[in-house]
Amino acid sequence: MPENAVFIFDGPNFYKNMKRVGLDRKNLDFRKLANNLSLGRNIVDVIFFTSPVNIATDPTGYAKQQKFFANLNSSQVTLKLGKLVPQSIPCRGCGISPAVCSQCNAPMNVTTEKSVDVQIAMEMILGCINNTFDCLFLASCDSDFIPAIDFIKNHDKKVFLLLPANNGTPAKGHAVSKACNVTIPIDQPKIDAAQ
């Protein structure tokens, strides 16, 4: 009987690491990538976590993201959303925290993603407890997930890290890679095969 597998993509982290190593994601089909990596395992779910763009502050980004969400849905990928929270940061030059720095006129507001990491960790732990999977494919280099990875491994299940890599150079993820059972490099040929 084949093993059950769940694929979890930490969208912002995965994309950031693909960009960091110079991979071109093109029109990556996450379900197809999961099928290509599953090696005959039964795929229970492919879950993509991210936060929605604010239509009021970024209408172009919002429209692109909605198209991307529609593509995820049509390829039977489960979408789970966090939220983007505006936050004021101090100016790197003078240390003040207004909306715009009076000295250099730089905007001082950023958005911070909230609740995605907690949702991912909960998905990992609950999937383990509920025996949803035998192995988990995790696409994130966030070391905050190491306690959840250890929990899963302590329950006799496997965790495979999907780590972007280009020309043999992986994204930074040594601590997470060390915690997982196996690290699978995601290189350009694997991305090209999942279009």
DAHU-V34285 format. One record per residue. RES is the residue in three letters. PHI is phi in whole degrees, 0 to 359 (999 if undefined). OMEGA is omega in whole degrees, 0 to 359 (none if undefined). D_FIRST is the distance of its C-alpha to the first C-alpha in Angstrom with 1 decimal. Layout:
RES;PHI;OMEGA;D_FIRST
RES;PHI;OMEGA;D_FIRST
This chain:
MET;999;182;0.0
PRO;291;177;3.8
GLU;291;173;6.6
ASN;271;182;9.2
ALA;231;172;12.5
VAL;238;177;16.1
PHE;252;178;19.0
ILE;239;178;22.5
PHE;250;170;25.6
ASP;276;190;28.9
GLY;313;182;30.9
PRO;300;181;34.3
ASN;293;181;33.1
PHE;296;180;30.9
TYR;296;180;33.7
LYS;300;182;36.3
ASN;285;174;34.5
MET;296;179;33.9
LYS;296;182;37.6
ARG;301;181;38.6
VAL;265;174;37.2
GLY;85;177;38.5
LEU;271;176;35.5
ASP;262;185;36.1
ARG;283;180;33.4
LYS;50;178;34.8
ASN;250;185;32.9
LEU;302;177;29.5
ASP;262;186;26.7
PHE;293;176;24.4
ARG;293;179;21.6
LYS;295;177;21.9
LEU;300;178;22.1
ALA;299;178;18.8
ASN;301;181;17.2
ASN;292;184;18.9
LEU;263;189;17.8
SER;287;179;14.1
LEU;51;176;13.1
GLY;84;177;10.1
ARG;288;176;9.0
ASN;279;181;9.3
ILE;276;180;12.9
VAL;284;181;14.0
ASP;197;170;17.6
VAL;239;187;20.2
ILE;240;179;23.2
PHE;245;181;26.7
PHE;254;174;29.3
THR;197;176;33.0
SER;238;182;36.4
PRO;284;175;38.5
VAL;286;179;41.6
ASN;281;181;44.8
ILE;297;182;46.4
ALA;290;183;49.9
THR;265;181;49.9
ASP;213;183;47.8
PRO;298;179;47.7
THR;292;177;46.7
GLY;298;179;43.7
TYR;299;181;42.8
ALA;298;178;42.8
LYS;297;181;40.7
GLN;294;179;38.2
GLN;297;176;38.0
LYS;296;177;37.2
PHE;298;178;34.5
PHE;300;178;33.1
ALA;297;178;33.2
ASN;294;176;31.2
LEU;300;181;28.5
ASN;299;182;28.4
SER;291;178;28.3
SER;263;176;25.3
GLN;62;173;23.4
VAL;254;178;23.9
THR;282;180;24.8
LEU;256;177;28.2
LYS;234;188;29.5
LEU;250;168;33.2
GLY;262;177;35.4
LYS;213;175;39.1
LEU;259;183;41.8
VAL;245;177;44.8
PRO;292;182;48.2
GLN;215;178;49.6
SER;269;180;53.0
ILE;241;177;53.1
PRO;287;177;56.2
CYS;295;179;57.8
ARG;292;182;57.1
GLY;279;187;60.7
CYS;242;175;62.6
GLY;85;179;60.2
ILE;276;186;61.2
SER;236;174;58.7
PRO;276;177;60.1
ALA;296;178;58.4
VAL;224;180;60.2
CYS;293;182;61.7
SER;288;182;65.5
GLN;273;184;66.1
CYS;244;177;63.6
ASN;63;180;62.6
ALA;277;176;58.9
PRO;294;185;56.6
MET;246;180;55.3
ASN;250;176;52.5
VAL;229;172;48.8
THR;249;180;45.7
THR;240;179;43.1
GLU;282;181;39.5
LYS;234;172;38.8
SER;78;181;35.8
VAL;295;181;33.1
ASP;298;178;32.2
VAL;295;178;32.2
GLN;299;179;29.9
ILE;297;180;27.4
ALA;300;178;27.5
MET;296;178;27.1
GLU;300;180;24.0
MET;297;184;22.5
ILE;293;181;23.5
LEU;295;176;22.7
GLY;299;177;19.2
CYS;293;182;18.6
ILE;298;182;20.4
ASN;275;177;18.7
ASN;58;180;15.2
THR;289;184;14.8
PHE;223;169;13.1
ASP;263;177;11.5
CYS;219;181;13.8
LEU;244;174;17.0
PHE;260;185;18.9
LEU;248;178;22.5
ALA;254;176;25.4
SER;196;177;28.4
CYS;258;183;30.7
ASP;282;183;32.2
SER;292;175;32.5
ASP;298;181;32.9
PHE;274;183;29.1
ILE;301;177;29.0
PRO;299;178;29.2
ALA;291;176;26.2
ILE;299;179;24.2
ASP;299;178;25.4
PHE;301;181;24.4
ILE;296;180;20.8
LYS;296;177;20.6
ASN;291;176;22.3
HIS;255;174;19.5
ASP;59;173;17.0
LYS;241;184;15.7
LYS;252;175;16.4
VAL;234;178;19.0
PHE;251;178;19.7
LEU;271;173;23.2
LEU;264;189;24.1
LEU;247;176;27.7
PRO;304;180;30.2
ALA;211;180;31.9
ASN;224;181;34.6
ASN;52;178;35.9
GLY;81;180;34.2
THR;260;181;35.7
PRO;277;171;33.2
ALA;295;178;34.2
LYS;290;180;35.3
GLY;192;186;32.4
HIS;302;184;32.7
ALA;295;179;32.3
VAL;290;178;29.1
SER;301;180;27.8
LYS;295;181;28.6
ALA;286;184;26.9
CYS;278;177;23.5
ASN;291;185;21.0
VAL;217;172;21.3
THR;249;180;23.9
ILE;253;179;23.1
PRO;290;175;26.5
ILE;257;183;27.0
ASP;253;184;29.7
GLN;299;178;31.6
PRO;301;178;29.6
LYS;292;178;26.4
ILE;290;180;28.5
ASP;298;181;30.1
ALA;284;182;26.8
ALA;246;179;25.9
GLN;264;none;29.1
